[in-house]
Amino acid sequence: MEIKSVELHKEQGGIHSEHSIPRVIQGNTYKDLSTIIVIPTRGIVHAKAVSSWWALIQPMNQKCTKVFAVGMEVGEAYNNMIEQILANEELSKWKYILTLEEDNLPPPDGLLRLYENAEEYDVIGGLYWTKGEEGQPMIYGEGKEGDLHFRPQPPSKDIQECDGLGMGFTLFKTKIFKDERIEKPWFKTCQEFSPEKGAKMYTQDLYFFEHIRKLGYKVACDTRVKVGHLDVNTDIVW
């Protein structure tokens, strides 16, 4: 019986040929997935966050490193880290930049999931909500051409196109930051008022997304990747 089973699988190309090749193709793990993980922090990271980062699965034999910015305003931290990456002869060639924030808890397979659709989109991130009982999903806008807006959208499909995301667990193609059409600083926390335009208030993430969406870059949320948002004061994960 065992001999017949082995012979049958030989005729069919083997168990892995039938079942595993589609998985490898879907996961894109045979392609260049070199990734720099950038982490802004105030200096102390909760053990729950570190534990989730340690559990993060990375594809075999792919280049991956982490860069921290300590004690900087969040927009300045991202600008500083990315400037350093682009100035580095080796890191500037890596394909992706993953932003990871000190109060976000990604699932172990979160990065693998993001890689599955990373080529189709210029930015793709996991799903997490703002903190508190009145929290909102951080999926902003619908990603429709000519209809840019940042109203929070309810999760409705596995891969959901949008206009903006948070940056707690978000994968960017490095080449975006080499586009000279995007004005610097890339990230800016904006609180402005003018009599002509009225009030303009942006967190650093939506400031960036407004600029790249106007240039036609594609953004999506992978709602399968459910990322915890830790309130360190109450020890609640939203």
LINGIQUI-V249797 format. One record per backbone hydrogen bond with DSSP energy under -0.5 kcal/mol. NH is the residue of the N-H (numbers start at 1). CO is the residue of the C=O. E is the energy in kcal/mol with one decimal. If there is no record, write none. Layout:
BEGIN
nh=NH co=CO e=E
nh=NH co=CO e=E
END
This chain:
BEGIN
nh=5 co=1 e=-1.9
nh=6 co=2 e=-2.2
nh=7 co=3 e=-2.5
nh=8 co=4 e=-2.5
nh=9 co=5 e=-2.0
nh=10 co=6 e=-1.7
nh=11 co=7 e=-2.0
nh=12 co=8 e=-1.8
nh=13 co=9 e=-0.5
nh=13 co=10 e=-0.8
nh=14 co=9 e=-3.5
nh=18 co=14 e=-1.6
nh=19 co=15 e=-2.4
nh=20 co=16 e=-1.5
nh=21 co=16 e=-1.7
nh=23 co=19 e=-0.6
nh=24 co=20 e=-2.6
nh=25 co=21 e=-2.6
nh=26 co=22 e=-2.6
nh=27 co=23 e=-2.2
nh=28 co=24 e=-0.9
nh=28 co=25 e=-0.7
nh=29 co=24 e=-0.9
nh=31 co=28 e=-1.7
nh=33 co=31 e=-0.6
nh=35 co=63 e=-2.3
nh=36 co=96 e=-2.1
nh=37 co=35 e=-0.5
nh=37 co=65 e=-3.3
nh=38 co=36 e=-0.6
nh=38 co=98 e=-2.6
nh=39 co=67 e=-2.9
nh=41 co=69 e=-2.8
nh=49 co=46 e=-0.6
nh=50 co=46 e=-2.1
nh=51 co=47 e=-2.6
nh=52 co=48 e=-1.7
nh=53 co=49 e=-2.1
nh=54 co=50 e=-2.5
nh=55 co=51 e=-1.3
nh=56 co=53 e=-1.3
nh=57 co=108 e=-2.9
nh=62 co=59 e=-1.2
nh=65 co=35 e=-1.7
nh=67 co=37 e=-3.0
nh=69 co=39 e=-2.0
nh=71 co=41 e=-2.7
nh=77 co=73 e=-2.8
nh=78 co=74 e=-2.1
nh=79 co=75 e=-2.3
nh=80 co=76 e=-2.8
nh=81 co=77 e=-2.5
nh=82 co=78 e=-2.5
nh=83 co=79 e=-2.3
nh=84 co=80 e=-1.9
nh=85 co=81 e=-2.0
nh=86 co=82 e=-2.6
nh=87 co=83 e=-1.4
nh=88 co=84 e=-0.7
nh=88 co=85 e=-1.1
nh=92 co=88 e=-2.1
nh=93 co=90 e=-1.7
nh=94 co=91 e=-1.5
nh=96 co=34 e=-2.5
nh=97 co=172 e=-2.7
nh=98 co=36 e=-2.5
nh=99 co=97 e=-0.6
nh=99 co=170 e=-2.9
nh=100 co=38 e=-2.3
nh=101 co=168 e=-1.4
nh=102 co=40 e=-0.8
nh=104 co=101 e=-2.1
nh=105 co=228 e=-2.5
nh=106 co=104 e=-0.6
nh=110 co=107 e=-2.1
nh=113 co=109 e=-2.2
nh=114 co=110 e=-2.0
nh=115 co=111 e=-2.1
nh=116 co=112 e=-1.0
nh=116 co=113 e=-0.7
nh=117 co=113 e=-0.6
nh=117 co=114 e=-1.0
nh=118 co=115 e=-0.9
nh=121 co=117 e=-1.1
nh=122 co=218 e=-1.7
nh=123 co=218 e=-1.6
nh=124 co=171 e=-2.2
nh=125 co=220 e=-1.8
nh=126 co=169 e=-2.6
nh=127 co=222 e=-0.7
nh=127 co=225 e=-2.8
nh=128 co=126 e=-0.6
nh=130 co=136 e=-2.3
nh=135 co=132 e=-1.7
nh=138 co=128 e=-2.3
nh=139 co=137 e=-1.9
nh=140 co=164 e=-2.5
nh=141 co=139 e=-0.5
nh=141 co=151 e=-2.5
nh=147 co=144 e=-1.8
nh=153 co=139 e=-2.9
nh=160 co=158 e=-0.6
nh=160 co=221 e=-2.9
nh=161 co=159 e=-0.6
nh=162 co=219 e=-2.1
nh=163 co=140 e=-2.9
nh=164 co=140 e=-1.9
nh=166 co=138 e=-0.7
nh=170 co=99 e=-1.7
nh=171 co=124 e=-3.0
nh=172 co=97 e=-3.3
nh=172 co=170 e=-0.6
nh=173 co=122 e=-1.9
nh=174 co=95 e=-2.7
nh=176 co=173 e=-1.7
nh=177 co=174 e=-1.4
nh=178 co=175 e=-1.4
nh=179 co=176 e=-1.6
nh=180 co=178 e=-0.8
nh=182 co=179 e=-1.6
nh=183 co=181 e=-0.7
nh=188 co=204 e=-0.5
nh=190 co=188 e=-0.7
nh=190 co=202 e=-2.2
nh=191 co=189 e=-0.5
nh=192 co=200 e=-2.9
nh=194 co=198 e=-1.6
nh=198 co=194 e=-3.2
nh=200 co=192 e=-3.1
nh=202 co=190 e=-2.4
nh=207 co=203 e=-1.9
nh=208 co=204 e=-1.4
nh=209 co=205 e=-2.4
nh=210 co=206 e=-2.2
nh=211 co=207 e=-1.1
nh=212 co=208 e=-2.1
nh=213 co=209 e=-2.5
nh=214 co=210 e=-1.4
nh=215 co=211 e=-0.6
nh=215 co=212 e=-0.5
nh=216 co=213 e=-1.5
nh=217 co=212 e=-2.2
nh=219 co=162 e=-0.5
nh=220 co=123 e=-1.9
nh=221 co=160 e=-2.6
nh=222 co=125 e=-3.0
nh=223 co=158 e=-2.2
nh=223 co=221 e=-1.0
nh=224 co=158 e=-0.6
nh=225 co=222 e=-1.8
nh=226 co=224 e=-1.2
nh=227 co=127 e=-2.9
nh=227 co=225 e=-0.7
nh=228 co=105 e=-2.6
nh=230 co=103 e=-3.0
nh=230 co=228 e=-0.5
nh=231 co=236 e=-3.0
nh=232 co=230 e=-0.8
nh=234 co=231 e=-0.5
nh=235 co=231 e=-2.2
nh=236 co=231 e=-0.8
nh=238 co=229 e=-2.9
nh=238 co=236 e=-0.7
END
